[in-house]
Amino acid sequence: MIHTLEPRYIIPSRKFFSETVVPTLYNNIKSEVINSLGRARRVSLTCGAWTLRATESYVTVTAHHITDDWSLLSHVLRTRALYESHTGANVAELLHNVTTEWNIAEKDPACAAN
């Protein structure tokens, strides 16, 4: 159909989207989230873990903060497979890595697990 409408148009490839469009979009949104978290006075984190098909464990870390106009903002910072044991030390390391990556370690975030 596109070829009929505009024969000179070249449809972007899957590689273009996966290597250019999606990473650019991710980096732009990540910058916006880092700026939003940077303006927050305090940040709380929730950490939820679940198992998919009884074999694959995943964990999601979400940051929450209240803006100056008293609106609650939440940002999912990371969802990833959790291959190691679900010990306190491993979860603490995950949370440390997340707070460092998103520049919120100095905000002394409160944490809750689901």
C-alpha distances in whole Angstrom, upper triangle without the diagonal:
4,5,5,6,9,9,12,11,12,12,15,17,19,22,21,21,24,26,25,24,25,29,29,28,31,33,32,33,36,38,37,39,42,42,42,45,47,48,49,53,52,50,50,48,47,46,45,45,43,43,40,40,44,44,42,43,41,43,41,43,42,44,45,47,48,47,50,49,49,46,45,42,41,39,38,40,39,38,39,40,44,46,49,52,51,55,56,56,52,51,53,52,48,49,51,48,45,48,48,45,44,47,49,52,54,53,55,53,54,52,52,50,49
4,5,5,6,7,9,8,9,9,12,14,17,20,18,18,22,23,22,21,23,26,26,25,28,30,30,31,34,35,35,37,39,40,40,43,44,45,47,50,50,48,48,46,46,45,44,44,43,43,40,41,44,44,41,43,40,42,40,42,41,43,44,45,46,45,48,47,48,44,43,41,40,38,37,38,38,37,38,39,43,45,48,51,50,54,54,54,51,50,51,50,46,47,49,46,43,46,46,42,42,45,47,50,52,51,53,51,52,51,51,49,48
4,6,5,4,7,7,9,9,13,15,18,20,19,20,23,25,24,23,25,28,28,28,31,33,32,33,36,37,37,39,42,42,43,45,47,48,50,53,53,51,51,49,49,48,47,47,46,45,42,43,46,45,43,45,43,44,43,44,44,45,47,48,50,49,51,50,51,47,47,44,43,41,40,41,40,39,40,41,45,46,50,53,53,56,57,57,53,52,54,52,49,50,51,48,46,48,48,44,44,47,49,52,54,54,56,54,55,54,53,52,51
4,6,6,10,10,12,13,17,19,21,24,23,23,26,28,27,26,28,31,31,30,33,35,35,36,39,40,40,42,44,45,45,48,49,50,52,55,56,53,53,52,51,51,49,49,48,48,44,45,49,48,46,47,46,47,45,47,46,48,49,51,51,50,53,52,52,49,49,46,45,43,42,43,43,42,43,44,48,49,53,56,56,59,60,60,56,55,57,55,52,53,54,51,49,51,51,47,47,50,52,55,57,56,58,56,57,56,56,55,53
4,6,9,9,12,13,16,19,21,24,22,22,26,27,26,24,27,30,29,28,32,34,33,34,37,38,37,40,42,42,43,45,47,48,49,53,53,51,52,50,50,49,48,48,47,47,44,45,49,48,46,47,45,46,44,46,45,46,47,48,49,48,50,49,50,46,46,43,43,41,41,42,42,41,42,44,48,49,53,55,55,58,59,59,55,54,56,54,51,51,53,50,47,50,50,46,45,48,50,53,55,54,57,54,56,54,54,53,52
4,6,6,9,11,14,17,20,22,20,21,24,25,24,23,25,28,27,27,30,32,31,32,36,36,36,39,41,41,42,44,46,47,48,52,53,50,51,50,49,49,48,48,48,48,45,46,49,48,46,47,45,46,44,45,44,46,47,48,49,47,49,49,50,46,46,43,43,40,40,41,41,41,42,44,47,49,52,55,55,58,58,58,54,53,55,53,50,50,52,48,46,48,48,44,44,47,49,52,54,53,56,53,55,54,54,53,52
4,6,8,10,14,16,20,21,20,21,24,25,24,23,26,29,28,28,32,33,33,34,37,38,38,40,42,43,44,46,48,49,50,54,55,52,53,51,51,50,49,49,48,48,45,46,50,49,46,47,45,46,45,46,46,47,49,50,51,50,52,51,52,49,49,45,45,42,42,42,42,41,42,44,48,49,52,55,55,58,59,58,55,54,56,54,50,51,52,49,47,49,49,45,45,48,50,53,55,55,57,55,57,55,56,55,53
4,6,10,12,15,19,20,18,20,23,23,22,21,25,27,26,27,30,31,30,32,35,36,36,39,40,41,42,45,46,47,49,53,53,51,52,50,50,49,49,49,48,48,45,47,50,49,46,47,45,46,44,45,45,46,47,49,50,48,50,50,51,48,48,44,44,41,41,41,41,41,41,43,47,48,51,54,54,57,58,57,54,53,54,52,49,50,51,47,46,48,47,43,43,46,48,51,53,53,55,53,55,54,55,54,53
4,6,9,12,16,17,15,16,20,20,19,18,21,24,23,23,26,28,27,29,32,32,33,35,37,38,39,41,42,43,45,49,49,47,48,46,46,46,45,45,45,45,42,43,46,45,43,44,41,42,40,42,41,42,44,45,46,45,47,47,48,44,44,41,40,37,37,37,37,37,38,40,43,45,48,51,51,54,54,54,50,49,51,49,45,46,47,44,42,44,44,40,40,42,45,48,50,50,52,50,52,51,51,50,49
4,6,9,12,14,12,14,17,17,16,16,19,21,21,21,24,26,26,28,30,31,32,34,36,36,38,40,41,42,44,48,48,46,46,44,44,44,43,43,42,42,39,41,44,42,40,41,39,40,38,40,39,41,42,44,45,44,47,46,47,44,43,40,39,36,35,35,35,35,35,37,41,42,45,48,48,51,52,51,47,47,48,46,43,44,45,42,40,42,42,38,38,41,43,46,48,48,50,48,50,49,49,48,47
4,6,9,12,10,11,14,15,14,14,16,19,19,19,22,24,24,25,28,29,30,31,33,34,35,37,39,40,42,46,46,43,43,41,41,40,40,39,39,38,36,37,40,39,36,37,35,36,35,36,36,38,40,41,43,42,44,44,45,41,40,37,36,33,32,32,32,31,32,34,37,39,42,45,45,48,49,48,45,44,45,43,40,41,42,39,37,40,39,35,35,38,41,43,46,46,48,45,47,46,46,45,44
4,7,8,6,7,11,12,11,10,13,15,15,16,19,20,21,22,24,26,27,28,30,31,33,34,36,38,39,43,43,40,41,39,38,38,37,37,36,36,34,35,38,37,34,35,33,34,32,33,33,35,37,39,40,39,42,42,43,39,38,35,33,30,29,29,29,28,29,31,34,36,39,42,42,45,45,45,41,40,42,40,37,38,39,35,34,36,36,32,32,35,37,40,42,42,44,42,44,43,43,42,41
4,5,5,7,9,10,10,11,13,15,16,17,19,20,21,23,24,26,27,29,30,32,33,35,36,38,40,43,43,40,40,38,38,36,36,35,34,34,31,33,36,34,31,33,31,32,31,32,33,35,37,39,41,40,43,43,44,40,39,35,33,30,29,29,28,27,27,28,32,33,36,39,40,43,44,43,39,39,40,38,35,37,38,34,33,35,35,31,31,35,37,39,42,42,44,42,43,42,42,41,40
4,5,5,6,8,10,10,11,13,15,15,17,19,20,21,22,25,26,27,29,31,31,33,34,36,37,41,40,37,37,35,34,33,32,31,31,30,28,29,32,30,27,29,27,28,27,29,30,32,34,36,39,38,41,42,42,38,36,33,31,28,26,26,24,24,23,25,28,29,33,36,36,39,40,39,36,35,37,35,32,33,35,31,30,33,32,29,29,32,35,37,40,40,41,39,41,39,39,37,37
4,5,5,6,8,9,10,11,13,15,16,18,19,21,22,24,25,26,28,30,31,32,33,36,37,40,40,37,37,35,34,33,32,32,31,31,29,30,33,31,28,29,27,28,27,29,30,32,34,36,39,38,41,42,42,39,37,33,31,28,26,25,24,23,23,24,28,29,32,35,36,38,39,38,35,34,36,34,31,32,33,30,28,31,31,27,28,31,33,35,38,39,40,38,40,38,39,38,37
4,6,5,5,7,9,10,11,13,14,16,17,19,20,22,23,25,26,28,29,31,32,34,35,39,39,36,37,34,35,33,33,33,33,33,31,32,35,33,30,31,29,29,28,29,30,31,33,35,37,37,39,40,40,37,36,32,30,27,26,25,24,24,24,26,30,31,34,37,37,40,40,40,36,35,37,34,31,33,34,30,29,31,30,27,27,30,33,35,37,38,40,38,40,38,39,38,38
4,6,5,5,6,8,10,10,12,14,15,16,18,20,21,22,24,26,27,28,30,32,33,36,36,33,34,31,31,30,30,30,30,30,28,30,33,31,28,28,26,27,25,26,26,28,30,32,34,34,37,37,37,34,32,29,27,24,22,22,21,21,22,24,27,29,32,35,35,38,38,37,34,33,35,32,29,30,31,28,26,29,29,25,25,28,30,33,35,35,37,35,37,36,36,35,34
4,6,6,6,7,10,11,11,13,15,16,17,19,21,21,23,25,26,27,29,31,32,35,35,32,32,30,29,28,28,27,27,27,25,27,30,28,25,25,23,24,23,24,25,27,29,31,34,33,37,37,37,34,32,28,26,23,21,20,19,19,19,21,24,25,28,31,32,34,35,34,31,30,32,29,26,28,29,25,24,27,26,22,23,26,29,31,34,34,35,33,35,33,34,33,32
4,6,7,6,9,11,11,12,15,16,17,18,21,21,22,25,26,27,28,31,32,35,35,32,33,30,31,29,30,29,30,30,28,30,32,30,27,27,25,25,24,25,26,27,30,32,34,34,37,38,38,35,33,29,27,24,22,21,20,20,20,22,25,26,29,32,33,35,36,35,31,31,32,29,27,28,28,25,24,26,25,22,23,26,28,30,33,33,35,33,36,34,35,34,34
4,6,6,6,9,10,11,12,14,15,17,19,20,21,23,24,26,27,29,31,34,34,32,33,31,31,30,31,31,31,32,30,32,35,33,29,30,27,27,25,26,26,27,30,31,33,32,35,36,36,33,32,28,27,23,22,21,21,22,22,24,28,29,32,35,35,37,37,36,33,32,33,31,28,29,29,26,24,27,26,22,22,25,28,30,32,33,35,33,36,35,36,35,35
4,6,5,6,9,10,11,12,14,16,17,18,20,21,23,24,26,28,29,33,33,30,31,29,30,29,29,30,30,31,29,31,34,32,29,29,26,26,24,25,24,25,28,29,31,30,33,33,34,31,29,26,24,21,20,20,20,21,22,24,28,29,32,35,35,37,37,36,33,32,33,31,28,29,29,26,24,26,26,22,22,25,27,30,32,32,34,32,34,33,34,34,33
4,5,5,6,9,10,11,12,14,15,16,18,20,21,22,24,26,27,31,30,27,28,26,26,25,26,26,26,27,25,28,30,29,25,25,22,22,20,21,21,22,25,26,29,28,31,32,32,29,27,23,22,18,17,17,16,17,18,21,24,26,28,31,31,33,34,33,30,28,30,28,24,25,26,23,21,23,23,19,19,22,25,27,30,30,31,29,31,30,31,30,30
4,5,5,6,9,10,10,12,14,15,16,18,20,21,22,24,26,29,29,26,27,25,26,25,25,26,27,28,26,29,31,29,26,25,22,22,20,20,21,22,24,26,28,28,31,32,32,29,27,23,22,18,17,16,15,16,17,20,23,25,27,30,30,32,32,31,28,27,28,26,23,23,24,21,19,21,20,17,17,20,22,25,27,28,29,28,30,29,30,30,30
4,5,5,6,9,10,11,13,14,15,17,19,20,21,23,25,28,28,26,27,26,27,27,28,28,29,31,30,32,34,33,29,28,25,25,22,22,22,22,24,25,28,26,29,30,31,28,27,23,22,18,18,17,17,19,20,23,26,28,31,33,33,35,34,34,31,29,30,28,25,25,26,22,20,22,21,18,17,20,23,25,27,28,30,28,31,30,31,31,32
4,6,5,6,8,10,11,12,14,16,17,18,20,22,23,27,27,24,25,24,25,25,25,26,27,29,28,31,33,32,28,27,24,23,20,20,19,20,22,23,25,24,27,27,28,25,24,20,19,16,15,15,16,17,19,22,25,28,30,33,32,34,34,33,30,28,29,28,24,24,25,22,20,21,21,18,17,20,22,25,27,26,29,27,29,28,29,29,29
4,6,5,6,9,10,10,12,14,15,16,18,20,21,25,24,22,23,21,22,21,22,23,24,26,25,28,30,29,25,24,21,20,17,17,16,17,19,21,23,23,26,27,27,24,22,18,17,13,13,12,12,14,16,19,22,24,27,29,28,30,30,29,26,25,25,24,21,21,21,18,16,18,18,14,14,17,19,22,24,24,26,24,26,25,26,26,26
4,6,5,6,9,10,10,12,14,15,16,19,20,23,23,21,23,21,23,23,24,25,27,29,28,31,33,31,28,26,23,22,19,18,18,18,20,21,23,22,25,27,27,24,23,19,18,14,14,13,14,16,18,21,24,26,28,30,30,31,30,29,27,25,26,24,21,21,21,18,16,17,16,13,12,15,17,20,22,22,25,23,26,25,27,27,28
4,5,5,6,9,10,11,13,14,15,17,19,23,23,21,23,22,24,24,25,27,29,31,30,33,35,34,30,29,25,24,21,20,18,18,20,20,22,21,23,24,25,22,21,18,17,14,15,14,16,18,20,24,26,29,31,33,32,34,33,32,29,28,28,26,23,23,23,20,18,19,19,15,14,16,18,21,23,23,25,24,26,26,28,29,29
4,5,5,6,9,10,10,12,14,16,17,21,21,18,20,19,20,21,22,24,26,28,27,31,33,31,28,26,23,21,18,17,15,15,16,17,19,18,21,22,22,19,18,14,13,11,11,11,13,16,18,22,24,27,29,31,30,31,30,30,27,25,26,24,21,21,21,19,16,17,17,14,12,15,16,20,22,21,23,21,24,23,25,25,26
4,5,5,6,9,10,10,12,14,15,19,19,16,18,17,18,19,21,22,24,27,27,30,32,30,26,25,21,19,16,15,13,13,15,16,18,18,21,22,22,20,18,14,13,10,10,9,11,14,16,20,22,25,26,28,27,28,27,27,24,22,22,21,18,17,18,16,13,14,14,10,9,11,13,16,18,18,20,19,21,21,23,23,24
4,5,5,6,9,10,10,13,14,18,18,17,19,19,21,22,24,26,28,30,30,34,35,34,30,28,25,22,19,17,16,15,16,17,18,17,20,21,22,20,19,15,15,12,14,12,15,18,20,24,25,28,29,32,30,31,30,29,27,25,24,23,21,19,19,17,15,15,14,12,9,11,13,17,18,18,20,19,22,23,25,26,27
4,6,5,6,9,10,11,13,16,17,16,18,18,20,21,23,26,28,30,31,34,36,35,31,29,25,23,19,17,15,14,15,14,16,14,17,18,19,17,16,12,13,11,13,12,15,18,21,25,27,30,31,33,31,32,31,30,28,26,26,25,22,20,21,19,16,16,16,14,11,13,14,18,19,18,21,19,22,22,24,25,26
4,5,5,6,8,10,11,14,14,12,14,14,16,18,20,22,25,27,28,32,33,32,28,26,22,20,16,14,12,10,11,11,13,13,16,17,17,15,14,10,10,7,9,9,12,15,18,22,24,27,28,29,27,29,27,27,25,22,22,22,19,17,18,16,13,13,14,12,8,10,11,15,16,15,17,16,18,19,20,22,23
4,5,5,6,9,10,13,13,12,14,14,17,18,21,23,26,29,30,33,34,33,29,27,23,20,17,15,13,11,12,12,15,14,16,19,19,17,16,12,12,10,12,10,13,17,19,23,24,27,28,29,27,28,26,26,24,22,21,20,18,16,16,15,12,11,11,9,6,7,9,12,13,13,16,14,17,18,21,22,24
4,5,5,6,9,12,14,13,16,17,20,21,24,27,29,32,33,37,38,37,33,30,27,24,21,18,16,13,14,12,14,12,14,16,17,16,15,12,13,12,14,13,17,20,23,27,28,31,31,33,31,32,29,29,28,25,24,24,22,19,19,18,15,14,14,13,10,10,11,14,14,14,17,16,19,21,23,25,26
4,5,5,7,10,11,11,14,15,17,20,22,25,28,31,32,35,36,36,32,29,26,23,19,16,14,11,10,9,10,9,11,13,14,12,12,9,10,9,13,12,16,19,22,26,27,31,31,32,30,31,29,29,27,25,24,24,21,19,19,19,16,14,15,14,11,11,11,14,15,13,16,15,17,19,21,23,24
4,5,5,8,9,8,11,12,15,17,20,23,26,29,30,34,35,34,30,28,24,21,17,14,12,8,9,8,10,10,12,15,14,13,12,9,10,9,12,11,14,18,21,24,25,28,29,30,27,28,25,25,24,21,20,20,18,16,16,16,13,11,12,12,8,8,7,11,11,9,12,11,14,15,18,20,22
4,5,8,9,10,13,15,18,20,23,26,29,32,34,37,38,37,33,30,27,24,21,17,15,12,12,10,12,11,13,16,16,16,15,13,13,13,15,14,17,21,24,27,28,31,31,32,30,30,27,27,26,23,22,22,20,17,17,17,14,12,12,12,9,7,7,11,10,9,13,12,16,18,20,23,25
4,7,9,10,14,16,19,22,25,28,31,34,36,39,40,39,36,33,29,26,23,19,17,13,12,10,10,8,9,12,13,13,13,12,13,14,17,16,20,23,26,30,30,34,34,35,32,32,30,29,29,26,24,25,23,20,20,20,18,15,16,16,13,11,10,14,12,10,14,14,17,19,22,24,26
4,6,7,10,13,16,19,22,26,29,32,34,37,38,37,34,31,27,24,21,17,14,11,9,6,7,7,8,11,11,11,11,10,11,12,16,15,19,22,25,28,29,32,32,32,30,30,27,27,27,24,22,23,22,18,18,19,16,14,16,16,12,11,9,12,11,8,12,11,13,16,18,21,23
4,7,10,14,17,20,23,27,30,34,36,39,39,39,36,32,29,26,23,19,16,13,11,8,8,8,9,13,12,13,13,13,14,15,18,18,21,24,27,30,30,33,33,33,30,30,27,27,27,24,22,23,22,19,19,20,18,15,17,18,15,13,10,12,10,7,10,10,12,15,18,21,24
4,7,10,14,17,20,24,27,30,33,36,36,36,33,29,26,23,20,16,14,10,9,6,8,10,11,14,13,13,12,12,13,14,16,16,19,22,25,28,27,30,30,30,27,26,23,24,24,21,19,21,20,16,16,18,16,13,15,17,14,12,9,10,10,6,7,7,8,12,14,18,20
4,7,10,13,17,20,23,27,29,33,32,32,29,26,22,19,16,12,10,6,6,5,8,10,13,16,14,13,11,10,10,11,13,12,15,18,21,24,24,27,27,27,24,23,21,21,21,18,16,18,17,13,14,15,13,10,13,14,11,11,8,9,10,7,8,5,7,9,12,15,17
4,7,10,13,17,20,24,26,30,29,29,27,23,20,16,14,10,8,6,5,7,10,13,16,18,15,14,11,11,9,11,12,12,14,17,19,22,21,25,24,24,21,21,18,19,19,16,15,17,15,12,13,15,12,11,14,15,13,13,10,11,12,9,9,5,5,6,8,11,13
4,7,10,13,17,20,23,26,26,26,23,19,16,13,10,7,6,5,6,9,13,15,19,20,18,16,13,12,9,10,10,9,11,13,16,18,18,21,21,21,17,18,15,17,16,12,12,14,12,9,11,13,10,9,13,14,12,13,10,11,14,11,10,7,6,5,6,8,11
4,7,10,13,17,19,23,23,23,20,17,14,10,8,6,5,7,8,11,15,18,21,22,19,18,14,13,10,10,9,10,11,12,14,16,16,19,19,19,15,16,15,16,15,12,12,15,12,10,13,14,12,12,16,16,15,16,14,15,17,15,14,10,9,6,5,6,7
4,7,10,14,16,20,19,19,17,13,10,7,6,5,7,9,11,15,18,21,25,26,23,21,17,16,13,12,10,10,10,10,11,13,12,16,16,15,12,13,12,14,13,9,11,13,10,8,12,13,11,12,16,16,15,17,15,16,19,17,16,12,11,7,6,5,6
4,7,11,13,17,16,17,14,11,8,6,5,7,9,12,14,17,21,24,27,28,25,23,19,18,14,14,11,12,11,9,11,12,11,15,15,15,11,14,13,16,14,10,13,15,12,12,15,16,14,16,19,19,18,21,19,19,22,21,19,16,14,11,9,6,5
4,7,10,13,13,13,11,7,5,4,6,9,12,15,17,21,24,27,31,31,29,26,23,21,17,16,13,14,12,9,10,9,8,12,12,12,9,12,13,15,13,10,13,15,12,13,16,17,15,18,20,20,20,23,21,21,25,24,22,19,17,14,12,8,7
4,7,10,9,10,8,6,5,7,9,12,14,18,20,24,27,30,33,34,31,29,25,23,20,19,15,16,14,11,11,10,9,12,13,13,11,14,16,18,15,13,17,18,15,16,20,20,18,21,24,23,23,26,25,25,29,27,26,23,21,17,15,12,9
4,7,6,7,5,4,6,9,12,15,18,21,24,27,31,33,37,37,35,32,28,27,23,22,18,19,16,13,12,9,9,11,13,13,11,15,17,19,16,15,19,20,17,19,22,22,21,24,26,25,25,29,28,28,31,30,29,26,25,21,19,15,13
4,5,6,5,6,8,11,13,17,19,23,25,29,32,35,38,38,36,33,30,28,24,22,19,20,17,13,12,10,11,12,15,15,15,19,21,22,19,18,22,22,19,21,25,24,22,26,28,26,27,30,29,30,34,33,32,28,27,24,22,18,16
4,6,7,9,11,15,17,21,23,27,29,33,36,38,42,42,40,37,33,31,28,26,23,24,21,17,15,13,14,14,17,17,17,21,23,25,22,21,25,25,23,25,28,27,26,29,31,30,30,34,33,34,37,36,35,32,31,27,25,21,19
4,6,8,11,14,17,21,23,27,29,33,36,39,43,43,40,37,34,32,29,27,24,24,21,18,16,13,13,13,15,15,15,18,21,23,20,20,24,24,22,24,27,26,26,29,31,30,31,34,33,33,37,36,34,31,30,26,24,20,18
4,7,10,13,17,20,23,27,29,33,36,39,43,43,41,38,34,32,29,27,23,23,20,16,14,11,11,10,12,13,13,17,20,21,18,18,22,22,20,23,25,24,24,28,29,28,29,32,32,32,36,35,34,31,30,26,24,21,19
4,7,10,14,17,20,24,26,30,33,36,40,40,38,35,32,29,26,24,20,20,16,13,10,7,8,8,11,12,12,16,19,20,16,16,20,20,17,20,22,21,21,24,26,24,26,29,29,29,32,32,31,28,27,24,22,19,17
4,7,10,14,17,20,23,27,30,33,37,37,35,32,29,27,23,21,17,17,14,11,9,6,5,7,9,10,9,13,15,17,13,13,16,16,14,16,19,18,18,21,23,22,23,26,25,25,29,29,27,24,24,20,18,15,14
4,7,10,13,17,20,24,27,29,33,34,32,29,25,23,19,17,14,14,10,7,6,4,5,8,10,11,10,14,15,16,13,12,15,15,12,14,17,16,15,18,20,19,20,23,22,23,26,26,25,22,21,18,16,13,12
4,7,10,13,16,20,24,26,30,31,28,26,22,20,16,14,11,11,8,6,6,6,6,10,11,12,10,13,13,14,11,9,12,13,9,11,14,13,12,15,17,16,17,20,19,19,23,22,21,18,17,14,13,10,10
4,6,10,13,17,20,22,26,27,25,22,19,16,13,11,7,8,6,4,7,9,10,13,15,15,13,15,15,16,14,11,13,14,10,10,14,13,10,13,16,15,14,17,16,17,21,20,19,16,16,13,12,10,10
4,7,10,14,17,20,23,24,22,20,16,14,10,9,6,6,5,7,9,12,12,16,16,17,14,16,15,16,14,10,12,12,9,8,11,11,8,10,13,12,11,14,13,14,17,16,15,12,12,10,10,9,10
4,7,10,14,16,20,21,19,16,13,10,7,6,4,5,7,9,12,15,16,19,20,21,18,19,18,19,17,14,15,16,12,10,13,13,10,11,14,13,11,14,12,14,17,15,15,11,12,10,10,10,11
4,7,11,13,16,18,16,14,10,8,6,5,6,7,10,12,15,18,19,22,23,23,20,21,19,20,19,15,15,16,14,11,13,14,10,10,13,13,10,12,9,12,14,12,12,9,10,9,10,12,13
4,7,10,13,15,12,10,7,6,4,7,9,10,13,15,19,22,22,26,26,26,23,24,22,23,22,18,18,20,17,14,16,17,14,13,16,16,13,14,11,14,15,12,13,10,10,10,11,13,14
4,7,10,11,9,8,6,5,7,9,12,13,16,19,22,25,26,29,29,29,26,27,24,25,25,21,20,22,20,17,18,19,16,14,17,17,14,14,11,14,14,11,12,10,11,12,14,16,18
4,7,8,6,5,5,6,9,12,15,16,20,22,26,29,29,33,33,33,30,30,28,29,28,25,24,26,24,20,22,23,19,17,20,21,17,17,14,17,17,13,15,13,13,15,17,19,20
4,5,5,5,6,7,11,13,17,18,21,24,27,31,31,35,35,36,33,33,31,32,31,28,27,28,26,23,24,24,21,19,21,21,17,17,15,18,18,14,17,15,17,19,20,23,24
4,5,7,10,11,14,17,20,21,25,28,31,35,35,39,39,39,36,36,34,34,34,31,30,31,29,26,26,27,24,22,24,24,20,19,18,20,19,16,19,18,19,21,23,26,27
4,6,9,11,15,17,21,23,26,29,32,36,36,40,40,41,38,38,36,37,36,33,32,33,31,28,29,30,26,24,27,26,23,22,21,24,23,19,22,20,21,23,24,27,28
4,6,9,13,16,20,21,25,27,30,34,34,38,38,38,35,35,33,34,34,30,29,31,29,26,27,28,25,23,26,26,22,22,20,22,22,18,20,18,18,20,21,24,24
4,6,10,13,17,19,22,24,28,31,32,36,36,36,33,34,32,33,32,29,28,30,28,24,26,27,23,22,25,24,20,21,19,22,22,19,20,18,18,20,20,23,23
4,7,10,13,16,19,21,24,27,28,32,33,33,29,30,28,30,29,25,25,27,24,21,23,24,20,19,22,22,18,19,17,20,20,17,18,15,15,16,17,19,19
4,7,10,12,16,18,21,25,26,30,30,31,28,29,27,28,27,23,23,24,22,19,21,21,17,17,20,19,15,17,15,18,19,16,17,15,15,16,16,18,18
4,7,9,12,14,18,21,22,26,27,27,24,26,24,25,24,20,21,22,19,16,19,19,15,15,18,17,13,16,14,17,18,16,17,14,14,14,14,15,15
4,6,9,11,15,18,20,23,25,25,23,24,23,24,22,19,19,20,16,15,17,16,12,13,15,14,11,14,13,16,18,16,17,14,15,14,15,16,16
4,6,8,11,15,16,20,21,22,20,22,21,22,19,16,17,18,14,13,15,14,11,12,15,13,11,14,14,16,19,17,18,15,15,14,14,14,14
4,7,10,14,15,18,19,21,19,20,19,20,17,15,15,15,11,10,12,11,7,9,11,9,8,11,11,13,16,15,16,13,15,14,15,15,16
4,6,10,11,15,16,18,16,18,18,18,15,13,14,13,10,10,12,10,7,10,12,10,10,14,14,15,19,18,18,16,17,14,15,14,15
4,7,9,13,15,16,15,17,18,18,15,13,15,15,11,12,15,13,10,14,16,14,14,17,17,18,22,21,21,18,19,16,16,14,14
4,6,9,12,14,13,16,17,17,13,12,15,14,10,12,15,13,11,15,16,14,16,19,19,20,24,23,23,20,21,18,18,16,16
4,6,9,11,11,15,16,16,13,12,15,14,11,14,17,15,14,18,19,17,19,22,22,23,26,26,25,23,23,20,19,16,16
4,6,8,8,11,13,13,9,9,13,12,10,13,15,14,14,17,19,18,19,22,22,22,25,25,24,22,22,18,18,15,15
4,7,9,11,14,14,10,11,15,13,12,15,17,16,17,20,21,20,22,25,25,24,28,28,27,25,25,21,21,18,18
4,6,8,11,10,7,9,12,11,11,14,16,15,16,19,20,20,22,25,24,23,27,27,25,24,23,20,20,17,18
4,6,9,9,7,9,12,12,12,15,17,17,18,21,22,22,24,26,25,24,27,28,25,24,23,19,19,16,17
4,7,8,6,7,10,11,11,13,15,16,16,19,20,21,22,24,23,22,25,25,23,21,19,16,15,12,13
4,5,5,6,9,10,11,12,14,16,17,18,20,21,23,24,23,21,24,24,21,20,19,16,15,13,14
4,6,5,6,9,10,10,12,14,15,16,18,20,21,22,20,18,21,21,18,17,15,13,13,11,14
4,6,5,6,9,10,10,12,14,15,16,18,20,21,20,17,20,21,18,17,17,14,15,14,17
4,5,5,6,9,10,11,12,14,15,17,18,20,19,17,21,21,19,18,17,15,15,13,16
4,5,5,6,9,10,11,12,14,15,17,18,17,15,19,19,16,15,14,11,11,10,12
4,5,5,6,9,10,10,12,14,15,16,15,12,16,16,14,12,12,10,12,11,14
4,5,5,6,9,10,11,12,14,15,15,12,16,17,15,14,15,13,15,14,17
4,5,5,6,9,10,11,12,14,14,12,16,17,15,14,15,12,14,13,15
4,5,5,6,8,10,11,12,11,9,13,13,12,10,11,9,11,11,14
4,5,5,6,9,10,10,10,8,11,12,11,10,12,11,14,14,18
4,6,5,6,9,10,10,9,13,14,14,13,15,14,16,16,19
4,5,5,6,8,8,9,12,13,13,11,13,12,14,15,17
4,6,5,6,5,5,9,9,9,8,11,11,14,15,18
4,6,5,6,6,9,11,11,11,15,15,18,19,21
4,6,8,9,12,13,14,14,17,16,19,20,22
4,6,8,11,11,13,12,15,15,18,19,21
4,6,7,9,11,11,15,16,19,20,23
4,5,5,7,7,11,12,16,18,20
4,5,6,7,10,12,15,18,21
4,5,8,12,14,18,20,23
4,6,9,12,15,18,21
4,7,9,13,16,19
4,6,10,13,16
4,7,10,14
4,7,10
4,7
4
